[in-house]
């Protein structure tokens, strides 16, 4: 199982008015952030690392390290907005039939409790018992070549939502509930559906400190029985969406294709969790054969995430924005020859393009024959040939449209399944995004946002503020950046932020100590436990001497 679990923020529920009547009076929906506008997605999604003039004049060995910032570069593209809209709708519509205030929700919980009393046989009739309880959970598939940015995009979009929301009261009524807005797990390398279920339990355990993997995932559990417990947990915690990455690994196992599709259909229909399935082009094979089941397993459709074409506006804009992140003493111009060579060596694949840009600059930095530190056609071709040698067979297959070679490298296959409809870019929309971005780059507001993003990451990376989360640091950074002139030096701002962060961290630590002290007063049992530990005696003795426990002989006889 993959231990690298994506974790988001935890927050207290704040209920918001809803623009649609069907979303109203549902605490799971009302506690979500408002439906994001395009400008908000643009602001939150974009990551443009800061490379200052001072950085560019640093020594070569320092600039080598500065270049690594470019790895964090994320450029919003039209497809990101489409995925965000689908994800936003998926989460909210999935909650329509799981309103915790609805009597049908309580009926679902009651039925699940009955089924668990005979869990070994429950899988035979779970569908029939829950059939009359509707599900509004849809599924979405995102298929694309390796390195195109699918995982980065979905993780960035998920982090726009809190992961856990704690409910206390709703409309002046007691409503003690923990809501998990999203879970992301990776499909195990062995492709086992049983292991996938266990990854689900482990993700919740890592998030909430529970022990569901130990309780529900032991070795002799069959998949259908574990699905029953997943259904219970999905209802109990109001899980908004389950994202399963690397689904092409399912092809490595001995799973029957029909069984795999049924598994994902059950996740949506019975378990009631909206699902997002992410995989390379190889994963398209999962949806071949049984069209009816394939359609149900991707009820909200499929997004085919193709590479950018050389003549597209999005590629032109992506490359121009990336090109601004140079860390060379003299700026290299983006000529038509350089553009052509750059595309030739990366074929419009996002991660390949970013790595080529970084490696080409590294080569220019240390090339004795390139004293001007220029990114030239020659430098790009040498970088691709020598530093990116391992991926050349795959790029050559794409470049030459060699289908025989493409089948050899299945992870780079794209658009070969007629069942999937090619995702067409909206040129007009691209122009709108491009215009908005160009405008922002020329405003003081954009410069401040860029400064906040960069400073927040650097201050958080210090790792000395244990009582502050990334949102605390970002809010503090925003306040200081906006309270100073835009011409204030970067390091001066950083020093001010660190000083204020130290003060805030100390205040929060003090508040936690006061809260613990207060809890001892209002929780006498906790105080008794501490007293027992200090006396090095069992808690039973202190409870008995404090008259919390009475002698049964005296009490009953």
VENRA-V738598 format. One record per residue. SS is DSSP state (A for helix, B for strand, O for the rest). PHI is phi as a letter, one per 40 degrees, with the letter a starting at -180 (none if undefined). D_CENTER is the distance of its C-alpha to the mean C-alpha in whole Angstrom. Layout:
BEGIN
SS & PHI & D_CENTER
SS & PHI & D_CENTER
END
This chain:
BEGIN
O & none & 18
O & c & 15
O & c & 15
O & c & 12
O & c & 9
O & c & 6
O & b & 8
O & b & 8
O & c & 11
B & b & 14
B & a & 17
B & c & 20
O & c & 21
O & b & 22
O & c & 23
O & b & 24
O & c & 26
O & b & 25
O & c & 26
O & b & 26
A & c & 29
A & c & 27
A & c & 24
O & c & 27
O & f & 28
O & b & 24
A & d & 23
A & c & 20
A & c & 19
A & c & 21
O & c & 19
O & c & 16
O & c & 16
O & d & 18
O & d & 18
O & c & 16
O & c & 19
A & d & 19
A & c & 20
A & c & 17
A & c & 14
A & d & 16
A & c & 17
A & c & 13
A & c & 12
O & c & 15
B & b & 15
O & b & 19
O & d & 20
O & c & 23
O & b & 26
O & c & 29
A & c & 33
A & c & 34
A & d & 31
A & c & 33
O & c & 36
O & c & 35
O & c & 36
A & d & 35
A & c & 33
A & c & 31
A & c & 30
A & d & 29
A & c & 27
A & d & 26
A & d & 25
A & c & 22
A & c & 20
A & c & 20
A & d & 17
A & c & 15
O & c & 16
B & b & 14
O & b & 16
O & c & 16
O & b & 17
A & d & 19
A & c & 16
A & c & 13
A & c & 15
A & c & 16
A & c & 13
A & c & 12
A & c & 15
A & c & 15
A & c & 12
A & d & 13
A & c & 16
A & d & 15
A & c & 14
A & c & 17
A & c & 20
A & c & 18
A & c & 20
A & d & 23
O & c & 25
O & b & 23
O & c & 25
O & c & 26
O & c & 29
O & c & 30
A & c & 33
A & c & 31
A & c & 28
A & c & 30
A & c & 32
A & c & 29
A & c & 29
A & c & 33
A & c & 33
A & c & 30
A & c & 32
A & c & 35
A & c & 33
A & c & 32
O & c & 36
O & b & 36
A & c & 33
A & c & 35
A & b & 36
A & c & 33
O & c & 32
O & c & 35
O & b & 35
A & c & 31
A & c & 31
A & c & 34
A & c & 34
A & c & 31
O & c & 32
O & c & 33
O & c & 30
O & c & 28
O & b & 25
O & b & 23
O & c & 19
O & b & 19
B & b & 17
B & b & 15
B & b & 15
B & b & 14
B & b & 17
B & a & 17
O & c & 19
O & c & 17
O & g & 16
O & c & 16
O & h & 12
A & c & 10
A & c & 8
A & d & 7
A & c & 8
A & c & 5
A & c & 2
A & c & 5
A & c & 6
A & c & 4
O & c & 5
O & c & 9
O & b & 9
O & c & 11
O & c & 10
B & b & 13
B & b & 16
B & c & 20
B & c & 23
B & b & 26
B & b & 28
B & b & 28
O & f & 31
O & g & 33
B & b & 33
B & c & 31
B & a & 28
B & c & 26
B & a & 23
B & b & 20
B & b & 17
B & c & 13
O & c & 12
B & a & 9
B & b & 8
B & b & 7
B & b & 10
B & c & 11
O & c & 15
O & c & 18
O & c & 20
O & c & 23
O & g & 21
O & c & 23
A & c & 22
A & c & 23
A & c & 21
A & c & 18
A & c & 19
A & c & 20
A & c & 16
A & c & 15
A & c & 18
A & c & 17
A & c & 13
A & c & 15
A & d & 18
A & c & 15
A & c & 14
A & b & 17
O & g & 20
O & c & 21
O & b & 23
A & c & 22
A & c & 22
A & c & 25
A & c & 27
A & b & 26
O & b & 25
O & c & 28
O & d & 29
O & c & 32
O & c & 29
O & c & 29
A & d & 26
A & c & 27
A & c & 28
A & c & 25
A & c & 23
A & c & 26
A & c & 24
A & c & 21
A & c & 22
A & c & 24
A & c & 21
A & c & 19
A & c & 22
A & c & 22
A & b & 19
O & f & 18
O & c & 15
O & c & 13
B & a & 11
B & b & 11
B & b & 9
B & b & 11
B & c & 10
O & f & 14
A & c & 16
A & c & 19
A & c & 20
A & c & 21
A & c & 24
A & c & 25
O & c & 26
O & c & 29
O & c & 27
O & c & 29
A & d & 28
A & c & 29
A & c & 28
A & c & 24
A & c & 24
A & d & 26
A & d & 23
A & c & 20
A & c & 23
A & c & 23
A & d & 20
A & c & 20
A & c & 24
A & c & 25
A & c & 22
O & g & 21
O & c & 17
B & c & 15
B & b & 14
B & b & 12
B & b & 13
B & b & 12
B & a & 15
O & c & 17
A & c & 21
A & d & 22
A & c & 20
A & d & 22
A & c & 25
A & c & 24
A & b & 24
O & c & 28
O & g & 31
O & c & 31
A & c & 30
A & c & 30
A & c & 27
A & c & 25
A & c & 25
A & c & 24
A & c & 21
O & b & 20
O & c & 22
O & c & 20
O & g & 20
B & b & 19
B & b & 17
B & c & 19
B & c & 17
O & c & 20
O & c & 21
O & c & 23
O & c & 27
O & c & 29
O & c & 31
O & c & 28
A & c & 27
A & c & 23
A & c & 24
A & d & 27
A & c & 25
A & d & 22
A & c & 25
A & c & 27
A & c & 24
A & c & 23
A & c & 27
O & c & 27
O & c & 25
O & c & 28
O & b & 30
O & b & 33
O & c & 36
O & b & 37
O & c & 35
O & c & 35
O & c & 35
O & c & 33
O & c & 36
A & c & 36
A & c & 37
A & c & 34
A & d & 32
A & c & 34
A & c & 33
A & c & 30
A & c & 29
A & d & 31
A & c & 29
A & b & 26
O & f & 26
O & g & 23
O & c & 21
A & d & 18
A & c & 17
A & c & 21
A & c & 22
A & c & 20
A & c & 22
A & c & 25
A & c & 25
A & c & 25
A & c & 27
A & c & 30
A & c & 30
A & c & 30
A & c & 33
A & c & 35
A & c & 35
A & b & 37
O & c & 39
O & c & 42
O & c & 43
O & b & 41
O & c & 42
O & c & 41
O & f & 37
O & b & 37
O & c & 34
O & b & 36
A & d & 36
A & c & 38
A & c & 35
A & c & 33
A & c & 34
A & c & 35
A & c & 32
A & c & 30
A & c & 33
A & c & 33
A & c & 30
O & b & 28
A & d & 30
A & c & 28
A & b & 26
A & c & 30
A & d & 31
A & c & 28
A & c & 28
A & c & 32
A & c & 31
A & c & 29
A & d & 31
O & c & 34
O & f & 33
O & c & 34
A & c & 33
A & c & 35
A & c & 33
A & c & 30
A & c & 30
A & c & 30
O & b & 27
A & c & 25
A & c & 22
A & b & 23
O & c & 24
O & a & 24
O & f & 25
O & b & 28
O & b & 28
O & c & 30
O & c & 28
O & c & 25
O & c & 25
O & c & 25
O & c & 22
O & c & 25
O & c & 24
O & c & 25
A & c & 27
A & c & 28
A & c & 25
A & d & 24
A & c & 27
A & c & 26
A & c & 23
A & c & 25
A & c & 28
A & c & 25
A & c & 24
A & d & 27
A & c & 28
A & c & 26
A & c & 27
O & b & 30
O & b & 30
A & c & 30
A & c & 27
A & c & 25
A & c & 26
A & c & 25
A & c & 22
A & c & 22
A & c & 23
A & c & 21
A & d & 18
A & c & 20
A & c & 22
A & d & 19
A & c & 17
A & c & 21
A & c & 22
A & c & 19
A & c & 19
O & c & 23
O & g & 22
O & b & 25
O & b & 24
O & c & 23
O & c & 23
O & b & 21
O & c & 17
A & c & 15
A & c & 16
A & c & 20
A & c & 20
A & c & 19
A & c & 21
A & c & 24
A & c & 23
A & d & 23
A & c & 27
A & c & 28
A & c & 27
A & c & 29
O & c & 32
O & b & 33
O & c & 34
O & c & 32
O & c & 34
O & c & 34
O & c & 33
A & d & 30
A & c & 31
A & c & 33
A & c & 30
A & c & 28
A & c & 31
A & c & 31
A & c & 27
A & c & 28
A & c & 31
A & c & 30
A & c & 27
A & c & 29
A & c & 31
A & c & 28
A & c & 27
A & c & 30
A & c & 31
A & c & 28
A & c & 29
A & c & 32
A & c & 31
A & c & 29
A & c & 33
A & c & 35
A & c & 32
A & c & 33
A & c & 37
A & c & 37
A & c & 35
A & c & 38
A & c & 40
A & c & 39
O & b & 38
A & d & 41
A & c & 40
A & c & 38
A & c & 41
A & c & 43
A & c & 40
A & c & 40
A & c & 44
A & c & 44
A & c & 42
A & c & 44
A & c & 48
O & f & 46
O & b & 47
O & c & 46
A & d & 44
A & d & 46
A & c & 49
A & c & 48
A & c & 47
A & c & 51
A & c & 52
O & c & 51
O & g & 52
O & c & 48
O & b & 50
O & b & 53
O & c & 55
A & c & 55
A & c & 59
A & c & 60
A & c & 57
A & b & 59
O & b & 62
END
